[in-house]
C-alpha cells in the first residue's frame, strides 16, 4: 500500500520530500508551510477519521483522552500498549499522525522506534520538569533510533512549574534542539512576549497549546508554527455527551448537527488509505 502524500509547492513552502519520505516528510513540511499547522487531537479511530473528513492536514493524539478512556490517569505511564494499538489503527488514515507518548513509558527510544515502524509521523515527548541533561540524552537516543520521526520536545515549565521561568524554558529548549529535537512545545505559555522570545531563541518550529481566547492568526504573527488542541476536543465531547443526556432526561431539544449512524459507520469503513472512500 502506497502512503498518501500531497505535493505542496505553493509560495513559501517546500515539497514534503525535502524533509524526508512519506507521512513523516509531509509532517515535517507542514511545520514550514505558510500558515501554522493547526493540529487537532483525537482519542480513538472515529474521532481521528471525523477530523480527517473535516479537512485537517494532520492528526495528533491526546494522552488525556487515551488514558482516561481506558480508565487510567494521564501522565502515569500506564497506557503504552493502548497508545501503540491506537497508533497502529490511525496510520491507516490518509494523514500524518503524531502520537503523544507522555514521558516515554519508561523506554522513549524503544517506543519511538516502534511507532516509526508503524508509519507514525511524529511524537510528543515531555520532560515533566525533570533533569534537562537527562532529557537531552533521551532525545538524542530517540533521534538515533527513529531519525525521520518528527520529535516535538515538550517542556513543562509553564504547565507544571509553580513560577514559570522564560530563561529556564529557553535553556531547556536549546538543549533539546541541540540533541536533535525537531520542534519545541510549551503548553501553558500564553503571553505574547514570552512566545515571541522563545520563537526568536530557537531555530526549530515552536508549538503552543490552544487556549480559549487565543487567536491563531495572532499566534502566527508571533512566529508560532504549530497550534495544538490538546485534550480540548475530548473534553468538549464529554460535555456534548452529558449535555445530550440531560436534554433527553429533561425533555429538552437535542442539539442539532449530531452525525447520523451511517455517517459514523462511514468514518470506519470509508476513510482508510486505499479504501477508495476518501479523496
Helices and strands as residue ranges (DSSP letters): G 16-18, H 22-30, E 37-42, H 45-53, E 58-61, H 63-69, H 80-90, E 96-100, H 108-118, E 122-126, H 132-145, E 150-154, H 166-179, E 183-185, H 192-201, E 205-209, H 216-221, E 226-228, H 232-250, H 261-270
